[in-house]
Amino acid sequence: MRATRAVIDLNILINNLCAVRKHIGRGTSICLSVKADAYGHGAVAAAKTAEAAGINTFGIATAEEGAELRRAGIKGSILLYGFPVPEEIPLILKMKIGTFVGDEKLIDLFAAEAERQNTAAVVHLKVDTGMGRIGCIPEDMPVLAARISENKNLKLGGICTHFPASGSTDADFTREQIKIFKYWVNKTRESGITAGIIHAANSDALLSIPESYMDMVRPGLLCYGYYPSGSSPGTAEKVPVKPVMDFKTKVIFIKKVKAGTPVSYGMTYRTKDETVIATLPVGYGDGYNRLLSNRGKVLIRGRLYPIAGRICMDQCMVDLGVNNDVKLYDDVTLFGAGGNKGGVNAPDAAEIAEMTGTIPYEVTLRVSHRVPRVYVSMNKLKLSKPGGNGYADNRTCK
Ligand SMILES: *Cc1c(COP(=O)(O)O)cnc(C)c1O
């Protein structure tokens, strides 16, 4: 295997799910968001691990993502968080994927295809209470819910909404959304409709707004070990999660150079003094962002060293200085939990995000497909049966 790899610790994923479970208490099930290949961690491994821990619903963004989970043997509910185009509907139903809907047209398309396949399509009515993305206006909830529940080829699996505001910076906006949403859910129920699972919360709402929990929460980021930006102080103590992914490589070349030696494309870096330059077989083609040129830091043998010069597609350089104990083929951590006995940590994906003008979501999922995922699998966990009850339960969470 090549030196550059993403080490995914599935024990940490379980611990994070348990931290979420502890925070939200019982009574609310967890839908683990595994879209975009579980934010780069590997959707199949993440879903299988979570399923073994009792989680029974998985959130995805495309029909193909759902099909991949089914082909891998995931038995739980799979929920597509978007609106498909008509061509995707046959696969969605064949793979028994539940899907968001928000208008009559899409509802009717699902009904027609379900009839063709002689089945009942599970749909969740998506209501736009302030995200401004997909979903019907709240006032249309009862009539669309009725249209679904009256059709024998459709099953109203649930009703849901989504929050755009960070809980800590604009909790009032989110609370207002919740109020509107619940008002119309009640109206819908009053008209005799069985509304199914009521759900709304993402990681951010889950951390800061308990009223958002309802029947199910849909966290992603938090389960992979990161906090949404703008989380209030003390969040990390309240819900202690750790990064699941360590992005690593190895030193593949070391060379002593004179003062004034240029390093990499554009010669943007010139050594000030005699120094030692190490080359790493990782670049922006692997998802190590080019914006980290002359800015990033990597961890080798418990010490941080700066990236020297521009990051190339497949390689980059590090200035080790003359006093270092780095050896050829030493392990390098580019980002991750990076826990080290000496107390020095590698940057995490949140710090990389800060340096590259993005959010941790994008940092982990950008680790490209040519980077093998190496799984540290669950050890000695007493896991419940697959197809669980939506809980990372007591047997799993100590
Ligand atoms: C991605 C997504 C989530 C999960 O968001 P996190 O911020 O990662 O917790 C939940 N719901 C919907 C509709 C999403 O698209």
PDBQT file of the ligand as one rigid body, heavy atoms in Angstrom, charges set to zero:
ROOT
HETATM    1  C1  LIG A 401     -25.981  17.085   5.625  1.00  0.00    +0.000 C 
HETATM    2  C2  LIG A 401     -27.293  17.152   6.267  1.00  0.00    +0.000 A 
HETATM    3  C3  LIG A 401     -27.428  16.855   7.630  1.00  0.00    +0.000 A 
HETATM    4  C4  LIG A 401     -26.241  16.619   8.532  1.00  0.00    +0.000 C 
HETATM    5  O1  LIG A 401     -25.581  17.853   8.778  1.00  0.00    +0.000 OA
HETATM    6  P1  LIG A 401     -24.381  17.984   9.822  1.00  0.00    +0.000 P 
HETATM    7  O2  LIG A 401     -24.172  19.439   9.912  1.00  0.00    +0.000 OA
HETATM    8  O3  LIG A 401     -23.217  17.255   9.245  1.00  0.00    +0.000 OA
HETATM    9  O4  LIG A 401     -24.838  17.378  11.091  1.00  0.00    +0.000 OA
HETATM   10  C5  LIG A 401     -28.713  16.787   8.147  1.00  0.00    +0.000 A 
HETATM   11  N1  LIG A 401     -29.795  17.018   7.372  1.00  0.00    +0.000 NA
HETATM   12  C6  LIG A 401     -29.692  17.346   6.052  1.00  0.00    +0.000 A 
HETATM   13  C7  LIG A 401     -30.924  17.589   5.260  1.00  0.00    +0.000 C 
HETATM   14  C8  LIG A 401     -28.436  17.429   5.464  1.00  0.00    +0.000 A 
HETATM   15  O5  LIG A 401     -28.343  17.746   4.185  1.00  0.00    +0.000 OA
ENDROOT
TORSDOF 0
